[in-house]
Amino acid sequence: MPASETIGRAPPAVPTDAVPVTLTVNGRSHALQLDARATLLDTLRERLGLTGTKKGCDRGECGACTVHVDGRSALSCMVFAVAAEGREITTIEGLAPGGTLHPVQQAFIEHDAFQCGFCTSGQIMSAVACIRDGQAGSDAELREFMSGNLCRCSAYPQIVAAVRAAAAQGI
């Protein structure tokens, strides 16, 4: 469902066999009643209104839904929300508290590392993890780390340039 269709809508009905789940997302605690089969992606988008995380393939193949769970990249379409309880979840919205862009977000803008923008949030979340994990030492290493994030517009050269520029800042 496109984000424009979820904004302003009531959250989906809670099933009668819902389970209580408390998620910590971008530093805020959220007590929810969820279907035990609800994915973290759907919960973020439909229940919490955090539509920056995109639903691409819904099969863990494209990387558009990448978030951080306890500081590690995770494909939120492949994680049950109940499995994320007690863990710190960071979405693209959580990278820019107070409106100050994260250095990777700024580098993506400066290097025009997006075209349609659909994959951008997942690319940025993976890039932050790539740099943090010390995997941006060379273009080949960076491309390998980021290979799970697909860009249909083929902005890969700009993405690599942006990640290298952000990594050079020592973030």
N, C-alpha and C positions, 0 to 999 in steps of 0.2 A: 504494500500500500504506500503510495507516495506520501512524503511528509506533509504536503499541503492538505491531504485528506485526514491526517491524524491530529493536526493542530485544531484546537477548539472542540474536539469530539470528546465524548465521555470515554473513559477507559473501557476496555472490553469487560464483559460480565465476568465476575469471579465464579468459577465453578463451585458447586456445593462441597466438593472434596478438596478445596484449596488448602494449601499449607502456609503457615506463617513463615516469612522470610524477611530478614533484615539485611539490606545491602548497604555498604558504604561506598558511595559513588562521588568522586571528586571532593572527598572530605566531608560529605554530608551523609547522615544515616537516614535510611528510608525503610520503614516498616510496611511490608506489603503482604497481601494474601494472594498467592499465585498457584496456578496449576503446576504441579510438580514437573510437568513436561515443558514448561515455558523456557525458551532460550533466553540467555542474557541479552542478546540483540533485541528480541521482541520486547523484553521487559524495559530495557533502556529507552527504546523508541516509543512504545505504546503506553507504558505505565508511568514512566518518568518524564516523557516529553523531550528526551535528549536525542534529537534527530540528526545530530552531526555524524553519528555512527551510521553508515549506510548498509542497506541490505542489497547485496549484489546477487551472488549466485545462490545463497542460502545452503551451500554445500561445503564451505571451507576451502574453496578453490581460488577465490579472487582477491581476498585480503581487504576488501572495502569495509569490512566490519571490525577491523583490528582495534582493540583496546588494550590497556595494560591491566593485568591482574597481579597484584603484589609486585609490580614493577616489571613484569615480563609480558611480552606480546602474547595476545590470545585472540583467536578468531571467535568473536562473541556469538556467531551463529552456531558454533559447535559446543558451546558451554551451556549447561542447564543453569538457570539462575540460582536454583537451590545450592548448586555446587560452588557458587561464588560467595555464599554467606560466610561472614567472618574474614573476608579478604578485602583488600583495598583495590577498588576499581577506578581507573582513570580513563575518561573519554577525551575526545578532542576538545570538548568544552572545558575540561579541567586543566588543559595546558596553558590557558590564558586567563588566570584569575585577575579580576580587576581590569580586564581589557588590555593588559600589556601582553603583546604577542610573545610567544616562546621563540627563541632564536631560530628554530627549524621552521616555524611558520613564517617568520620574517624572511628567511632565506628562500623559501618557496615563492614568495611574492617577488623578491628581488631577481630571482633567476627564471621567472615565468615558468615554474615547474608544474603547471597545471593548464589544462585547456578546458575541457567540459567541467572539471572539478569533482566529478562523481567519486573518483578513487582517492581524492586528495586527503581526506581525513585519515583513511587507512594508511596511505603512504607516509604521512607525517608521523603517525603513531609508530609505525615500523622504523622510520628514520631516527626518531628519538631513541628507541631501543637499540638500534644499530650503533649509534654513536656511543651511548651509555655502556654498551657491552664491548666496546673497543673493536668493532668489526668494520670500521670505516678507514682502515689503514691504506687501502688501495681501491681503485675503481672496481677491480675484479672481486675483491672481498665484499665491498659494499653491494655490488650487483647480486652476488650470491645470497647475502643476507636478505636483501629486498626482493628476491625472486618470487616470493609468494604473493606479491602485490602486483596485480595486473592493471595496466593503463591502456584502455582501448584507443586513446588518442595518440599513443606512442610518444609521450613526453619524457621518455627515459633519459635522454641526454641532459635535459634541464633538471630532472629529479636528481641525477647523480651530481650535477654541478651544485645544486642547492644543498645536498647532504654534505658534500665535501666542504663547502663554504661554512656551514654550521659547525662541522667537526673541527675546522681550523680555528674556530673561536674558543675551542676547549670547553664546550658545554658538557 
